[in-house]
């Protein structure tokens, strides 16, 4: 029995993107078995398929970090409250999101109910980010210019008490990496800030197949306590922007707050220049919304936990062992082939399920290639190959041809996903030089119904923050970034005053 002959449902995911994009997203996560909510409000469990994607993201980025001279360490989960108070702007930015530990133990009361006991002398903050605690330790490690640059990264979890959680995009607890560095000069720290945002951009485009814009955040949008924040911004299929990574030039703000000093070449004591930078499991949410369709998840081949699934077709018991043996042989041969710097990840699914049900489970999980092999394929020395994400139909291929061509097939899939996402972004980006046109662009035609609209608007702005606040209040639009090489002078569409260059405005996550 060939699975292709089975009737295909209209869509595996309901509702579709067009019908209800937020609910579509939740259903894709569920259908792909990526994650689910837990009894702890705002927290998620990342299930094996979702965590496998995160592991591949982590491993690829980790290699890139180490190639640029960074080393991994681990710092405490708990931060004394007084540490956060050292940098006023920083604490103001995170205070509303902090989870606070005030007691050290539980004791049963007269009714046997456990109650907090052992009040701490100083409350501890469950880390929302680690600049202050890492700064305290860096102050011990840095004594001389010979200790610099100090290039540290950690892979960790953080807690930010989100009011409106959404799996992968905003959760109370999430996984991330945070890099922290100290330099002898401002120039070196700025170079580090640029290096890491470019590293993120390269990863997003080459591994996640997600096109990104690079630029600088406005003062209102930059990281609390930073002198400047660089970012990468991606367009999702509902035309909203997703901030996919940030890199911060912290100047000497945290060095002065934490006492990070060093003796310079001439013997003079100086404060260090610091940076921080990070990405999180939010990248998985970005991947989902960039590539997936109304049949489920689509995973770029480079980060897929399994890149090829072999599906034995065993309609008759007398041919079952022969088919399984051939599938095992194919799996073994594929495992020896390299793609994206490692052996191809192959899985054989010989579960006792109906063929169509099994196939559609993998479609919804977004596995790049499905390979069916049955008795007729053994006779013809062929396999039946399905490609997830490029719109092509499943086709028969010679076994040897498939084995020879599989790295190129995976590479072509990766490239096609990137190009499709890039075309989508370009299609929904617009140069706008008129305020009325701007408001029309970001206003849905039906106010009482969810409707995909807008996109990226490249707009002249005179850098007056009052306009930034106005469009946020009127349209829920923010300035996503001042893009690189934004030096085309013009006229602000809000004030009519001179503008030093265009900025990118969009609705966002």
C-alpha positions in Angstrom: 0.0 0.0 0.0 1.4 3.4 -1.0 0.6 6.2 1.4 0.2 8.7 -1.4 -3.1 7.0 -2.4 -4.7 7.9 0.9 -7.0 11.0 0.9 -5.2 14.0 2.2 -7.1 16.2 4.6 -7.7 19.7 3.5 -5.4 21.0 6.3 -3.8 19.1 9.1 -3.9 22.2 11.3 -7.1 24.0 12.2 -7.6 27.0 12.2 -5.4 28.0 9.4 -3.0 30.9 9.5 -5.4 33.2 7.7 -8.4 32.2 9.9 -6.7 32.7 13.3 -3.0 33.1 13.4 -2.4 33.1 17.2 -4.5 29.9 17.6 -2.8 28.4 14.5 0.5 28.9 16.3 -0.7 27.1 19.4 -2.0 24.2 17.3 1.2 23.8 15.4 3.1 23.6 18.7 0.7 21.0 19.9 0.6 18.9 16.7 4.4 18.9 16.5 4.6 17.8 20.1 7.1 20.6 20.9 6.0 21.8 24.3 3.0 22.2 26.6 2.0 24.2 29.5 2.6 23.1 33.1 0.8 23.5 36.5 3.1 26.4 37.1 1.5 29.4 35.4 3.6 30.8 32.6 6.1 27.9 32.5 6.4 25.2 29.9 7.8 21.8 29.5 9.9 21.5 26.3 9.3 18.0 25.0 11.9 15.8 23.2 11.3 17.1 19.7 11.3 20.7 20.8 14.3 20.2 23.0 16.1 18.4 20.2 15.7 21.6 18.1 17.0 23.7 21.0 20.0 21.3 21.4 20.9 21.8 17.8 20.5 25.6 18.1 22.7 25.5 21.2 25.4 23.3 19.7 25.7 25.3 16.5 25.9 28.7 18.4 28.3 27.3 21.0 30.8 26.4 18.2 30.4 29.9 16.8 31.0 31.5 20.2 34.1 29.4 20.9 35.5 30.1 17.4 35.5 33.8 18.4 37.4 33.1 21.6 34.6 32.9 24.2 34.5 30.3 27.0 31.6 28.9 28.9 31.0 29.3 32.6 28.1 29.1 35.0 26.9 31.7 37.5 24.3 31.6 40.3 20.6 31.5 39.7 20.0 33.8 42.7 21.0 37.4 42.8 21.0 39.5 46.1 18.4 42.3 45.7 21.1 44.9 46.6 23.1 43.9 43.5 20.2 44.9 41.2 19.9 48.3 42.9 23.4 49.2 42.0 22.4 50.2 38.4 19.3 52.4 38.7 18.2 52.2 35.0 18.7 48.4 35.0 16.5 47.7 38.1 13.8 50.1 36.8 13.7 48.0 33.6 13.3 44.6 35.2 11.6 45.3 38.6 8.1 44.4 37.4 9.3 41.1 36.1 11.3 39.9 39.1 10.5 36.7 41.0 11.7 37.1 44.7 12.8 34.5 47.2 12.2 35.7 50.8 12.3 32.5 52.9 14.6 29.5 53.2 12.3 26.7 54.4 8.8 25.5 55.0 7.3 24.5 58.4 3.9 23.0 59.2 1.5 25.1 61.2 -1.0 23.8 63.8 -3.2 22.5 61.0 -0.4 20.7 59.2 -0.3 23.3 56.4 3.2 24.2 55.2 4.1 27.8 55.7 7.2 29.8 54.7 9.7 30.1 57.5 13.3 31.3 58.0 13.0 34.7 56.5 16.2 35.7 54.6 18.2 38.7 55.8 18.2 39.9 52.2 15.7 38.8 49.5 17.1 37.0 46.5 16.1 37.6 43.0 15.7 34.7 40.6 17.9 35.9 37.7 16.0 37.8 35.0 19.5 38.5 33.5 22.9 38.3 35.1 24.8 41.5 34.5 25.0 42.5 38.2 26.0 39.1 39.7 28.5 38.5 36.9 29.8 42.0 37.3 30.4 41.3 41.0 32.5 38.3 40.1 34.3 40.0 37.2 35.4 42.6 39.6 37.4 39.8 41.4 38.8 38.3 38.2 39.9 41.5 36.5 43.0 43.2 38.1 45.2 44.1 35.2 45.1 44.9 31.5 46.7 41.5 31.1 43.4 39.9 32.2 41.6 41.5 29.3 39.6 40.9 27.2 37.5 38.6 29.4 35.1 36.7 27.1 32.5 34.6 28.9 29.2 32.9 27.9 26.8 30.9 30.0 23.9 28.6 29.0 21.2 28.9 31.6 17.6 29.5 32.5 16.1 32.9 33.5 12.8 33.9 35.1 10.8 37.0 34.0 7.3 37.1 35.3 5.4 37.5 32.1 1.7 38.5 32.4 0.6 37.1 29.0 2.7 33.9 28.4 2.8 32.1 25.1 4.8 29.0 24.5 8.4 29.7 23.3 7.6 33.4 22.7 7.0 34.6 26.3 7.2 32.3 29.3 8.0 33.0 32.9 11.0 30.7 32.7 13.0 30.2 29.5 16.3 28.9 28.3 18.9 31.1 26.8 22.6 32.0 26.6 24.0 35.2 27.8 27.5 36.5 26.9 29.3 38.9 29.1 32.7 40.5 28.3 35.1 43.1 29.7 37.5 45.1 27.5 40.3 47.7 28.1 38.8 50.2 25.7 35.5 51.4 24.4 36.6 50.7 20.8 37.2 47.0 21.7 33.8 46.7 23.4 32.0 48.3 20.5 33.7 45.8 18.1 32.6 43.0 20.4 29.0 44.2 20.3 29.1 44.3 16.5 30.8 40.9 16.3 28.1 39.2 18.3 25.1 40.7 16.5 26.7 39.6 13.2 27.2 36.2 14.7 23.5 36.0 15.6 22.5 37.2 12.1 24.7 34.6 10.4 23.2 31.9 12.6 19.7 33.0 12.0 20.1 33.1 8.2 22.4 30.1 7.7 20.9 27.7 10.3 17.3 28.8 10.9 16.8 30.0 7.3 15.3 33.2 8.8 16.2 36.5 7.1 16.9 39.3 9.6 17.5 43.0 9.6 20.4 44.3 11.6 20.2 47.6 13.3 20.3 49.7 16.5 17.4 50.1 19.0 16.2 53.6 19.9 16.8 54.9 23.3 13.3 53.9 24.4 13.8 50.3 23.2 17.4 49.7 24.3 18.4 47.3 27.1 18.1 48.9 30.6 21.5 50.3 31.6 23.1 50.0 28.1 24.7 52.8 26.1 23.4 51.2 22.9 21.6 48.0 21.9 22.0 46.3 18.5 19.4 43.8 17.4 18.3 41.4 14.6 14.6 41.6 13.6 12.7 39.0 11.6 9.3 39.1 9.9 6.8 36.4 10.9 4.1 35.2 8.6 1.5 37.5 10.2 3.8 40.3 9.2 4.8 41.2 12.7 8.4 41.6 13.8 10.2 39.3 16.2 13.3 40.5 18.0 15.5 37.4 17.5 18.7 38.5 19.3 20.3 41.5 20.9 23.9 42.7 21.7 24.5 45.5 24.1 27.3 48.0 24.5 27.2 48.7 28.3 29.9 51.3 28.3 31.3 51.7 31.9 27.8 51.7 33.5 28.0 48.2 35.1 31.8 48.4 35.6 31.3 51.5 37.8 28.3 49.9 39.6 30.1 46.6 40.2 33.7 47.9 40.6 35.2 46.2 37.6 38.6 48.0 37.5 42.0 47.2 36.1 45.5 48.6 36.1 46.3 49.9 32.7 49.6 49.7 30.7 50.8 52.9 32.3 49.8 51.8 35.8 46.7 54.0 36.1 43.5 52.4 37.5 40.6 52.3 34.9 37.1 51.0 34.7 36.5 48.2 32.2 34.2 48.5 29.2 31.6 45.8 29.1 29.1 44.1 26.8 26.3 41.6 27.1 24.4 39.6 24.4 21.8 36.9 24.2 19.3 34.7 22.4 16.8 32.3 23.8 14.3 29.6 23.1 12.3 32.4 21.5 14.2 31.4 18.4 12.1 28.3 18.2 9.0 30.4 18.2 10.5 32.5 15.4 11.3 29.4 13.4 7.8 28.2 13.8 6.2 31.4 12.6 8.7 32.0 9.8 8.4 28.6 8.0 5.4 26.5 9.2 2.2 26.1 7.1 -1.4 24.9 7.6 -0.2 21.2 7.7 2.1 21.8 10.7 5.7 22.5 11.6 8.5 23.0 9.1 12.0 22.6 10.5 15.1 23.8 8.5 17.2 20.7 7.8 20.3 22.0 9.6 18.6 22.1 13.0 16.1 19.3 12.7 16.5 16.7 15.4 15.9 14.0 12.8 16.6 15.0 9.2 15.3 11.8 7.5 12.6 9.4 8.7 12.5 6.0 7.0 8.9 4.6 6.9 8.8 0.8 6.1 5.8 -0.2 4.1 4.8 -3.7 5.2 1.4 -4.7 3.9 2.2 -8.4 4.1 3.8 -10.3 6.9 5.8 -12.5 4.5 7.7 -9.5 3.2 8.0 -7.6 6.5 11.4 -8.9 7.5 12.9 -8.3 4.1 11.6 -4.7 4.0 12.8 -3.9 7.5 16.2 -5.3 6.7 16.4 -3.1 3.6 15.4 -0.1 5.7 18.0 -0.8 8.3 20.6 -1.1 5.6 19.5 2.3 4.1 19.6 3.9 7.6 23.1 2.6 8.2 24.4 4.0 4.8 22.7 7.4 5.4 24.2 7.6 8.9 27.7 7.7 7.3 26.9 10.8 5.2 27.9 14.3 6.3 25.6 17.3 6.2 26.2 20.7 7.8 29.3 19.5 9.6 27.9 16.3 11.2 26.5 12.9 10.3 23.0 12.9 8.9 20.4 12.2 11.6 18.2 9.3 10.5 15.4 7.5 12.3 13.4 4.5 11.2 9.8 4.5 12.3 8.6 0.9 12.4 5.8 1.5 14.9 2.6 -0.6 14.4 0.5 2.3 13.0 -1.4 2.8 9.8 0.9 4.1 7.2 -1.0 7.3 6.5 -1.3 8.1 10.2 2.4 7.6 10.7 3.3 9.7 7.7 1.1 12.6 8.8 2.6 12.6 12.2 6.0 13.3 10.7 4.6 15.9 8.4 3.2 17.8 11.4 6.5 17.5 13.2 8.2 19.1 10.2 10.9 16.4 9.5 12.7 17.5 6.3 12.6 14.2 4.4 10.4 11.2 4.6 11.5 8.0 2.8 9.0 5.2 2.2 10.3 1.7 1.3 8.1 -1.3 0.6 8.1 -4.6 -1.4 7.6 -2.9 -4.8 10.5 -0.5 -4.0 12.8 -3.5 -3.2 12.0 -4.9 -6.6 12.6 -1.6 -8.5 15.5 -0.5 -6.2 13.7 2.8 -5.5 12.5 4.8 -2.5 9.6 7.2 -2.3 10.8 10.6 -1.1 8.8 13.4 0.4 10.3 16.9 1.0 8.8 19.0 3.7 8.5 22.7 2.9 9.4 23.3 -0.7 5.9 22.5 -2.1 7.1 19.6 -4.2 5.2 16.3 -4.5 6.6 13.0 -3.2 8.5 11.2 -5.9 10.2 7.9 -6.6 14.0 7.9 -6.7 16.6 5.2 -7.3 18.1 4.2 -4.0 21.7 4.9 -5.1 20.7 8.2 -6.6 19.0 9.2 -3.4 22.0 8.3 -1.2 24.3 10.2 -3.5 22.1 13.3 -3.7 20.8 13.5 -0.2 23.2 16.2 1.1 22.3 18.4 -1.9 18.6 17.7 -1.4 18.9 18.8 2.2 20.9 21.9 1.2 18.3 22.8 -1.4 15.5 22.5 1.2 17.4 24.8 3.5 18.0 27.4 0.8 14.4 27.3 -0.5 13.1 28.0 3.0 15.4 31.0 3.4 14.5 32.3 0.0 10.7 31.9 0.5 11.0 33.8 3.9 13.1 36.5 2.3 10.6 36.9 -0.6 7.8 37.2 1.9 9.6 39.9 3.8 10.3 41.9 0.7 6.7 41.5 -0.5 5.4 43.0 2.8 8.0 45.8 3.3 7.2 49.3 2.1 8.8 52.7 1.9 6.3 55.2 3.3 6.6 58.9 3.1 3.1 60.0 4.2 1.5 59.9 7.6 -1.9 58.9 6.3 -0.5 56.1 4.3 1.4 55.0 7.4 -1.7 54.8 9.5 -3.6 53.0 6.7 -0.8 50.4 6.4 -1.1 49.5 10.1 -4.9 49.6 10.4 -6.9 46.4 9.7 -9.9 46.8 7.4 -12.1 45.1 10.0 -11.4 46.4 13.5 -13.4 43.8 15.4 -11.8 40.8 13.6 -8.3 39.5 13.7 -6.7 40.2 10.4 -3.2 39.8 9.0 -2.0 43.2 7.9 0.9 45.7 7.9 4.5 44.6 7.6 7.8 46.5 7.8 7.5 50.2 7.1 10.7 52.1 6.3 9.9 55.6 7.5 11.7 58.9 8.0 11.6 60.0 11.7 13.2 63.1 13.2 14.3 61.2 16.4 11.8 62.9 18.6 10.6 60.2 21.1 7.1 61.8 21.3 6.2 60.3 17.9 7.5 57.0 19.0 5.2 57.1 21.9 2.3 58.3 19.8 2.4 55.5 17.2 2.7 52.9 20.0 -0.4 54.2 21.7 -2.4 54.7 18.4 -1.4 51.6 16.5 0.7 49.3 18.8 3.5 50.0 16.3 7.1 50.3 17.6 10.4 51.3 16.0 12.1 47.9 15.6 15.5 49.3 14.7 17.5 52.0 13.0 18.9 49.8 10.2 22.5 49.6 9.2 23.6 52.2 6.7 20.5 54.3 7.4 21.9 57.5 6.3 19.4 58.6 3.6 18.3 62.1 4.8 14.7 63.1 4.3 11.6 64.6 6.0 9.9 63.1 9.1 6.4 62.0 8.2 5.0 63.1 11.6 6.6 66.5 12.1 7.8 67.6 8.7 11.3 68.3 10.2 14.5 66.9 8.8 15.3 63.2 9.3 18.8 61.7 9.4 17.6 58.4 8.0 14.8 55.9 7.8 13.8 53.5 10.6 11.9 50.3 10.5 8.5 50.3 12.1 6.2 47.3 12.7 3.9 45.6 15.1 5.8 43.0 17.1 5.9 40.2 19.5 
